């Protein structure tokens, strides 16, 4: 057998004997040996000296490998990769029936924009939170459906977000208990919402009223949410959620992302009858709050009766002229114009005529929404199905996170 030619820089290696071909199979010609060009005798094979790394691969948890759709769910949950996290948005609204003007401009309008910008968004009808104030069961059931119809009519799309009812995902309440055991009572007693709402209950506030901020923290952290749209009055509650997340991480290891606030750019909408307080569904004065399903005549009446002052000129000064400034804020928000542009349009108008300009802008904004609400309210089965389908998706998202929490705290 003829020996292979060797070059000075290549030590001789044994050539393995190929296995004989199987009967009836075709064999391909062996590739020509790859020989290095002759060198000076001192060259080295650089490839042999470089460290060898295994090819990159995705780290999928066991649940992601269980079904063909596991990979998609892992991507959505943010579990693809060891240190990567999905930017996830969570927010909720209490079912008080049809939302009012302040709800729409301060929250729902922003929700619609966020569902277009973020791939992982959850919006919840917070029926458990609604029990902090007395509710008749039949009224609560109807309010849940009316609130769902309203936010769908405003543009919330269940195909672009998870829209669900809070009480259909029991992990919210279970996690709230765990987090409540990490929260001290004095911190809750200092929250201004507790003091105000307790006063409305003859200073006999319930345990639920005291601890609902912990449930809010559970709502957010159950999905490892990273951002939360909030109004100014909820900033302290989000800070509590941030502190609870950090306390949990300190005790059990890094687990929860610390959620950050998305503050609304819309000025807080005030009561039309008392511009010192925000617009609210619970306001005893019927003319104080504009609901998005109000008829044109109702809207005109409420703005005509809106409290202003004795100066007829339209200006913007929330401190000195809160009533007129509230009208300017509403006008700017529903038209999408700046305060400066709104004031320019109001040049030469007195406040009486300006009230009608604002009323007409609100009527035009809510006319298509009001019509869509009526259509949706006639199909209760559709509304129920939307909430149930959303809850199934939310539970699928929450289950592996909550199971890991159970393991961390020692339940399993």
DOMAR-876751 format. One record per residue (C-alpha): x, y, z. Coordinates in pm, whole numbers, padded with zeros to 5 digits, always signed. Layout:
XYZ;...
//
This chain:
+00000+00000+00000;+00139+00336-00103;+00209+00573+00185;+00038+00912+00198;+00260+01211+00143;+00330+01404+00463;+00415+01768+00510;+00653+01879+00781;+00387+02065+00982;+00131+01781+00979;+00190+01486+01209;+00074+01156+01071;-00271+01045+01188;-00417+00698+01156;-00669+00672+00876;-00985+00491+00988;-01091+00195+00779;-01432+00263+00622;-01710+00016+00693;-01806-00206+00398;-02117-00091+00210;-02446-00268+00264;-02566-00495-00016;-02768-00315-00281;-02661+00034-00178;-02476+00291-00384;-02160+00439-00249;-02048+00793-00316;-01687+00858-00400;-01480+00957-00098;-01391+01328-00090;-01038+01419-00165;-00825+01462+00147;-00792+01821+00263;-00422+01892+00296;-00263+02198+00438;-00015+02373+00218;+00348+02320+00311;+00471+02559+00576;+00789+02643+00744;+00758+02365+00996;+00678+02598+01285;+00318+02693+01188;+00043+02570+01416;-00321+02483+01347;-00502+02785+01493;-00841+02615+01478;-00718+02350+01721;-00617+02616+01974;-00943+02813+01972;-01197+02719+02242;-01493+02523+02117;-01840+02650+02209;-02157+02446+02171;-02402+02583+01915;-02654+02831+02060;-02989+02688+02164;-03309+02809+02323;-03374+02722+02686;-03737+02615+02705;-03905+02514+03031;-04076+02178+03052;-04424+02319+02995;-04307+02473+02666;-04208+02132+02532;-04529+01958+02633;-04740+02064+02333;-04675+02192+01981;-04793+02536+02088;-04551+02539+02383;-04294+02745+02196;-04549+03015+02116;-04663+03029+02477;-04305+03045+02598;-04236+03337+02369;-04547+03516+02496;-04465+03450+02860;-04117+03590+02824;-03958+03259+02929;-03757+03215+02609;-03400+03262+02722;-03276+03265+03079;-03253+03639+03139;-03493+03789+02887;-03825+03939+02991;-04125+04046+02789;-04247+04402+02823;-04593+04332+02964;-04870+04580+03045;-05146+04525+03300;-05434+04749+03397;-05787+04714+03526;-06116+04894+03571;-06387+04847+03830;-06728+04745+03691;-06935+05049+03778;-07148+05024+03464;-07089+05251+03169;-06764+05448+03222;-06772+05825+03252;-06581+06092+03065;-06292+06086+03314;-06255+05706+03283;-06239+05732+02906;-05993+06021+02881;-05775+05913+03173;-05757+05536+03110;-05952+05368+02830;-05827+05594+02552;-05472+05515+02662;-05552+05141+02675;-05652+05148+02309;-05322+05309+02214;-05115+05068+02425;-05269+04754+02274;-05132+04871+01938;-04780+04928+02070;-04716+04628+02298;-04742+04259+02216;-04839+04147+02568;-05127+04343+02722;-05381+04241+02986;-05691+04439+03083;-05916+04317+03363;-06268+04390+03485;-06192+04417+03857;-06506+04265+04004;-06329+04151+04323;-06222+04508+04396;-06579+04628+04351;-06685+04439+04666;-06497+04690+04883;-06810+04902+04852;-07154+04740+04906;-07309+04601+04586;-07628+04414+04509;-07544+04090+04321;-07783+04161+04033;-07645+04514+03996;-07286+04388+03996;-07362+04128+03727;-07518+04392+03504;-07239+04642+03570;-06979+04384+03461;-07154+04340+03126;-07212+04713+03076;-06848+04795+03150;-06733+04523+02909;-06962+04652+02634;-06836+05005+02686;-06464+04930+02667;-06516+04710+02362;-06709+04993+02198;-06424+05231+02280;-06184+05019+02075;-06042+04749+02303;-05978+04445+02082;-05967+04098+02247;-05749+03981+01957;-05481+04231+02057;-05501+04194+02436;-05634+03968+02709;-05965+04109+02835;-06098+03910+03129;-06289+03917+03455;-06064+03916+03761;-06263+03668+03970;-06238+03403+03697;-05864+03373+03769;-05844+03253+04134;-05466+03296+04143;-05524+03669+04197;-05673+03610+04542;-05428+03332+04631;-05126+03546+04550;-05279+03839+04740;-05270+03626+05057;-04901+03545+05008;-04814+03909+04940;-05031+04024+05230;-04808+03823+05460;-04516+04040+05345;-04697+04373+05394;-04714+04560+05724;-05041+04713+05841;-04909+05065+05922;-04812+05106+05556;-05170+05035+05449;-05317+05263+05715;-05118+05557+05576;-05268+05532+05227;-05503+05826+05159;-05762+05610+04981;-05813+05409+05301;-05874+05727+05500;-06119+05874+05247;-06320+05559+05181;-06330+05463+05546;-06485+05802+05617;-06757+05724+05362;-06836+05403+05554;-06892+05583+05885;-06532+05514+05986;-06601+05141+05994;-06384+05036+05701;-06373+04665+05619;-06066+04442+05595;-06117+04429+05219;-06111+04807+05198;-05784+04813+05393;-05608+04536+05199;-05730+04591+04843;-05399+04764+04752;-05229+04428+04822;-05475+04263+04584;-05382+04529+04328;-05017+04431+04372;-05113+04066+04313;-05306+04163+03999;-04992+04320+03857;-04726+04076+03977;-04916+03756+03894;-04829+03810+03528;-04482+03955+03590;-04608+04282+03445;-04343+04542+03374;-04556+04852+03312;-04885+04973+03455;-05095+05264+03324;-05207+05463+03628;-05360+05795+03717;-05212+06032+03969;-05437+05899+04244;-05301+05544+04201;-04929+05624+04208;-04900+05541+04580;-05063+05203+04522;-04816+05123+04245;-04531+05222+04476;-04668+04970+04725;-04665+04703+04453;-04305+04792+04372;-04204+04762+04738;-04384+04428+04773;-04207+04293+04463;-03870+04397+04605;-03955+04248+04944;-04047+03916+04781;-03728+03917+04574;-03519+03989+04881;-03673+03698+05070;-03703+03437+04794;-03456+03547+04526;-03495+03760+04214;-03832+03667+04065;-04064+03962+04004;-03974+04251+03776;-04037+04583+03953;-04326+04737+03756;-04302+05095+03633;-04582+05349+03591;-04720+05478+03263;-04870+05812+03365;-05154+05949+03158;-05077+06272+02974;-05442+06381+03008;-05515+06626+03288;-05735+06483+03560;-06098+06547+03470;-06287+06725+03747;-06650+06721+03851;-06865+06964+03651;-07037+07072+03972;-06731+07089+04200;-06399+07134+04015;-06211+07076+04340;-06274+06699+04316;-06234+06453+04032;-06526+06331+03822;-06674+06018+03978;-06959+05774+03925;-07033+05786+04296;-07088+06164+04299;-07437+06223+04444;-07490+06520+04212;-07638+06383+03888;-07513+06676+03680;-07155+06638+03796;-07056+06340+03582;-07083+06285+03205;-07124+05919+03108;-07003+05813+02764;-07349+05667+02691;-07537+05987+02781;-07771+06126+02518;-07686+06456+02344;-07954+06636+02546;-07811+06504+02873;-07460+06612+02776;-07575+06962+02681;-07763+07000+03010;-07465+06891+03220;-07224+07130+03048;-07473+07417+03061;-07492+07368+03440;-07114+07331+03479;-06967+07554+03750;-06738+07831+03621;-06696+08184+03766;-06794+08546+03705;-06529+08616+03439;-06660+08565+03087;-06325+08525+02908;-06199+08172+02845;-05853+08123+02999;-05655+07836+03147;-05551+07874+03510;-05630+07561+03718;-05552+07738+04044;-05743+08064+04000;-06011+07938+03759;-06056+07563+03815;-06404+07538+03659;-06316+07703+03326;-05979+07527+03316;-06157+07192+03355;-06367+07272+03048;-06053+07362+02854;-05888+07034+02957;-06194+06834+02844;-06209+07021+02514;-05839+06958+02445;-05862+06588+02537;-06164+06501+02320;-06037+06692+02017;-05670+06597+02044;-05566+06962+02040;-05325+07133+02276;-05438+07373+02547;-05292+07660+02345;-05484+07560+02031;-05810+07526+02223;-05769+07871+02376;-05700+08017+02033;-06027+07868+01902;-06214+08011+02203;-06096+08368+02139;-06395+08601+02155;-06628+08349+02320;-06772+08398+02666;-06789+08101+02902;-07162+08042+02838;-07107+07994+02463;-06784+07804+02524;-06970+07546+02735;-07179+07459+02429;-06868+07429+02213;-06723+07178+02459;-07055+06992+02484;-07073+06957+02104;-06717+06823+02092;-06803+06559+02353;-07123+06463+02169;-06933+06411+01842;-06665+06208+02018;-06906+05970+02188;-07178+05936+01921;-07029+05625+01749;-06927+05476+02083;-07277+05519+02225;-07430+05342+01924;-07185+05053+01951;-07253+05013+02324;-07623+04968+02255;-07553+04695+01998;-07317+04507+02229;-07551+04527+02528;-07812+04338+02326;-07580+04036+02295;-07499+03932+02652;-07377+03587+02548;-07107+03750+02335;-06990+03968+02624;-06977+03668+02860;-06781+03465+02605;-06527+03745+02555;-06458+03757+02930;-06444+03378+02966;-06209+03334+02668;-05988+03608+02805;-05983+03442+03147;-05870+03111+02996;-05578+03285+02829;-05495+03476+03147;-05500+03153+03352;-05270+02984+03102;-05031+03276+03141;-05056+03289+03521;-05038+02915+03598;-04663+02852+03551;-04574+03177+03727;-04793+03098+04026;-04666+02739+04043;-04313+02874+04071;-04428+03112+04347;-04577+02815+04534;-04244+02635+04507;-04047+02939+04624;-04257+02994+04937;-04258+02623+05024;-04611+02514+04931;-04467+02244+04705;
//
